[in-house]
Amino acid sequence: MSSKNDGYNGIVTKKDLQRIFVRSIPTELSWNYERQMNMAYAWALLPVLRKIYPDKEERTKVLQRHLEFYNTTPYIITLPLGISTAMEEQRAKDIDNFDETSITNVKVAMMGPLAGIGDSVFWGTLRIIATGIGTSLSLTGNPLGPILYWLIYNVPGLIIRYQFTFLGYKLGSDVIVKANESGMMDKFTNAAAVVGLMVAGAMTAGNVFVTIPLSFGAEGMETSIQSIFDGIVPGILPLCVFGITWWMLKKKISPIAIMFILMAVGIAGAFFGVLA
């Protein structure tokens, strides 16, 4: 490694990673219901991708890949950003042989676990501590209340966000080099893909809700249709909705149109008592 680049290999430098950190701060400003953090993710990577991929056509393809659905706790999004940077850098050195799907697989595999940890630490713990201290001081008229709330809640997040940028890049570089040397890259990619599918399945089960309130049988001994479906496979109805939505996406139906279709079906089903 070159000493003049502070230990970096000459393509991605410390300054580039610092730019990723800065551009990750307004992550939630472009949050959207269709793909959530995808635009912020691609925008944070854009300056370094310009260096890694001088060819505009190739860079456009890479950006399109990073515009896929993504969502995690914003305070630790720099960890996958750093890993993506390292993997894109390695891919640029050997575009013909590097499996680009591994980059997406690793991103998706990290999304759920990082969100679970990050939400618990920042939303569920740090925010409550900061609110308790800030509120108690504010109720006594102490102007330090809102100041301490802001400092306690935001400073640790900024420090972690900054450090995770470099940690992610180092992890990504080390993992890829060692995996290539040992021949484990294919297994690593497959494992990441499996974890990514598990995350997608868990998100479907936890965020898609479909309930059929209809029942049949004698009064007092009714059997609900919902219990029958749950007895076959718990969460089978959300899975069916997910499958239909995926099928519509494969048919090139606009995501906005799909949202309106699902909304119309939900309203009609609730009106006629078919859906709860």
Stockholm file with secondary structure:
# STOCKHOLM 1.0

chainA/1-276         MSSKNDGYNGIVTKKDLQRIFVRSIPTELSWNYERQMNMAYAWALLPVLRKIYPDKEERTKVLQRHLEFYNTTPYIITLPLGISTAMEEQRAKDIDNFDETSITNVKVAMMGPLAGIGDSVFWGTLRIIATGIGTSLSLTGNPLGPILYWLIYNVPGLIIRYQFTFLGYKLGSDVIVKANESGMMDKFTNAAAVVGLMVAGAMTAGNVFVTIPLSFGAEGMETSIQSIFDGIVPGILPLCVFGITWWMLKKKISPIAIMFILMAVGIAGAFFGVLA
#=GR chainA/1-276 SS CCGGGTTCCSSSCHHHHHHHHHHHTTGGGGCBTTTBTHHHHHHHHHHHHHHHCCSHHHHHHHHHHHTSCBCCCGGGTHHHHHHHHHHHHHHHHSTTTSCTHHHHHHHHHHHHHHHHHHIIIIIIIIHHHHHHHHHHHHHTTCTHHHHHHHHHHHHHHHHHHHHHHHHHHHHHHHHHHHHHHHTCHHHHHHHHHHHHHHHHHHHHHHHCCCCCCCEESSTTSCEEHHHHHHHHSTTHHHHHHHHHHHHHHHTTCCHHHHHHHHHHHHHHHHHTTSCC
#=GC SS_cons         CCGGGTTCCSSSCHHHHHHHHHHHTTGGGGCBTTTBTHHHHHHHHHHHHHHHCCSHHHHHHHHHHHTSCBCCCGGGTHHHHHHHHHHHHHHHHSTTTSCTHHHHHHHHHHHHHHHHHHIIIIIIIIHHHHHHHHHHHHHTTCTHHHHHHHHHHHHHHHHHHHHHHHHHHHHHHHHHHHHHHHTCHHHHHHHHHHHHHHHHHHHHHHHCCCCCCCEESSTTSCEEHHHHHHHHSTTHHHHHHHHHHHHHHHTTCCHHHHHHHHHHHHHHHHHTTSCC
//
